[in-house]
Amino acid sequence: MEINSQLIIDRLSQRMDLDRAYLFKYQFLGQEYYHLLLALKHVSGLSPKVLKPIVELCLMDQKNISFELVPIAEMLSKVKVGSLYYSYASLPENTVHQAGNKKNPPLQAKELKSVLEIADEYYQKLLPISAGFLQGAETFGQQGNYQRAVFMLHQSMENHLRFLQLMIDGKANNVHHVSNRIKSLNEHFSMLRESLVGKDEEEKKRFRLLDSAFDAVKQNKDLEISAFDASWLYEHCKFVLHTIEQLYLSFMEGLKTGYEKLLAIAEQKVANKNVEVAASNLVAKETTLSNAAASQFHAFPWPERYETDILHVLAQIRQENNPEQIMLLNYYVSDAHGKGLFHFPPQENEKAEIYLVVIKKKIGHCHFRKIVYGGVTAVVAFMSTDFLATKLDLGSRFSHTIWNESVVVYRRPSYKPTYSVSPINWHDTLFKTSISWTRNSKLMQDMLGVFAFEGLTSPQLAVLFLNQLTSIGLYSYLYLRIGYAPMNVTIADLVDWTCICDKKVKEFFTSRGDIEEILNAELLKQMKGRVYELPSQLAQLDMDYFRSKAREITDFFVDLCDQSIRYLELKSEVKLNEVI
């Protein structure tokens, strides 16, 4: 439906002092409705009731638009106390008129988040209370006590209508008659009364039994209610509760969308500020990095065009994380590559990729992150100083390698570690990893044997097995080859993390066709106990395709892990059979 909002505002502005005007839409009973909210200036001098006929005249040729008038001070007051209704109405995308030079919305992203949380808290409290009253109505109905049953329905409906008032005004009064509550809400939802109180006079008469039952119980009187009327009211009450919940969810969805937009704008402002900070850092990049790192940067064989973007990423990491130290483990660019702390073959890239470890005093829940800026992608693992100190003292091969062989691109001047660095016990490392690999390789072979079973006919189950096969192989490889996998990351993130060694795993999961792309997305999906609907393209495949893929994955990771075991044998100067 086309709404000529500019025509409406032109007409209204000629006839009244508008401070702001909002035109928003919402869903009610499966239909889309438009509502015009007119906020009046303080000096208007006329009450909303007097102005109502004027608005009706201006909207005469605009169909299916309801409206309400409210003093601007009253509206802003309700917004500030957490009104979901007025907060949604006042979103920037719903604003069709603002007087003077007013540019800012009543609420910013942080405040909208608070409104959403409060509304959700009220909603979660509401549901069990109303459900309990409905259950009470069923119990009394089964006993034939229809007066008590209808009283329970009244309490359930009053609870939901009270919540609707909270959603609008941010507070609720103690009016108990549901008919009065619906009448007061009709200003905001013009179709509410018509939809809830009944279609004809007979249904409206039944609906009034709700308030009559409440009055009878309150006054300790008897009220005759038939089983048919009680049954109709029970079904109608469930309809009303569902309708109010859907109305609430419609506004919540709209406000969430508005919140996400405002949040994106706020984050963009922060990002722009970061760019300015990074730009100022580039002017004096010798001071942005440690002197040693700066000289090493100039010595790196990557093209000059990447250096600006890389320095920006490093500046961003410094500003957002306040690290003690940043270490470069590996990098890939179009015409150069790092020495690779864990060995890897040359690789040609269109853009630059850098692999970093960031040392902080405390890291919280963030253990891994990818940052993209310009032509550079940074894959970052975070470690706490306590974690690093403990691992170095234990002779961890990963911590030992990055601490001694990585490139320090930034170190806080006050960070002067005196860690106890124990040598790597390669013999012990080989013993522990070999036990793990013996167990995991048998598990992978057993899973491969499941695919040979002719009773396996479900593509869904086959993909689940392939997902687990991939996860086992990937974690085994990381343990054997590197000795460390970041916590709280997805399988896809772990694939990126393997690039600190080489790009074999990344290339293995690089799709060579549409079907393979869809399958790889399923293989790298973090299941966490959930079973997702299988894409139709995979559901139609023959089981031989999945059997072949299982063999391919198993052979790939077995080969990589066997190579890693042979490398550990060389470092420990013993053979695996001698260790075991």
QUINORMO-V809765 format. One record per pair of residues at least 24 apart in sequence whose ideal C-beta (glycine too) atoms are under 6 Angstrom apart, sorted by the first residue. I is the first residue (numbers start at 1). J is the second residue. If there is no record, write none. Layout:
[[I/J] [I/J]]
This chain:
[[5/96] [9/96] [9/97] [11/58] [12/58] [15/54] [16/51] [17/41] [17/44] [18/97] [19/72] [19/99] [20/98] [21/96] [21/97] [22/89] [22/94] [22/95] [23/96] [24/89] [24/94] [26/250] [27/250] [28/247] [34/65] [35/66] [36/65] [36/67] [37/68] [37/89] [38/69] [39/70] [39/72] [39/75] [40/71] [66/190] [68/187] [76/106] [78/169] [78/170] [79/106] [81/170] [82/115] [82/118] [82/170] [83/170] [84/119] [84/167] [84/251] [85/167] [85/168] [87/115] [88/251] [88/254] [88/255] [91/258] [109/259] [109/262] [109/263] [109/266] [112/259] [122/166] [126/163] [129/159] [130/156] [130/159] [130/160] [130/241] [141/230] [146/225] [146/230] [147/213] [147/223] [147/225] [149/230] [150/209] [150/213] [150/225] [150/230] [150/233] [151/213] [151/217] [153/233] [153/237] [154/210] [154/213] [154/214] [157/237] [157/240] [160/241] [160/244] [164/244] [177/211] [178/210] [179/211] [196/240] [206/232] [274/316] [277/319] [278/312] [278/315] [281/315] [282/311] [285/311] [289/409] [289/410] [290/411] [293/408] [293/409] [296/407] [301/336] [302/333] [302/336] [306/333] [306/352] [309/373] [309/374] [309/375] [309/376] [310/376] [312/373] [313/371] [313/373] [313/376] [313/378] [321/358] [323/358] [323/359] [323/360] [324/359] [324/412] [324/415] [325/359] [325/411] [325/415] [326/356] [326/358] [326/409] [326/410] [327/357] [327/402] [327/406] [327/408] [328/356] [328/406] [328/407] [328/409] [329/355] [329/406] [329/500] [330/355] [330/500] [341/401] [341/405] [342/501] [344/501] [344/502] [347/503] [351/375] [352/376] [353/377] [354/378] [355/379] [355/500] [356/380] [357/381] [357/402] [358/382] [359/383] [361/385] [367/486] [367/487] [367/488] [368/486] [368/489] [368/493] [379/496] [381/486] [389/419] [392/419] [392/421] [393/420] [393/422] [395/422] [395/423] [395/424] [395/425] [397/424] [397/429] [397/483] [398/482] [398/483] [398/484] [400/424] [426/571] [426/572] [427/572] [430/568] [430/572] [430/579] [431/579] [433/480] [434/576] [437/561] [440/472] [440/476] [444/472] [444/554] [448/550] [448/554] [451/547] [451/550] [459/538] [459/539] [460/534] [462/546] [463/522] [466/523] [467/523] [469/553] [470/523] [470/553] [473/557] [476/561] [477/557] [477/560] [477/561] [480/561] [480/564] [481/564] [490/526] [491/524] [491/526] [492/524] [508/556]]
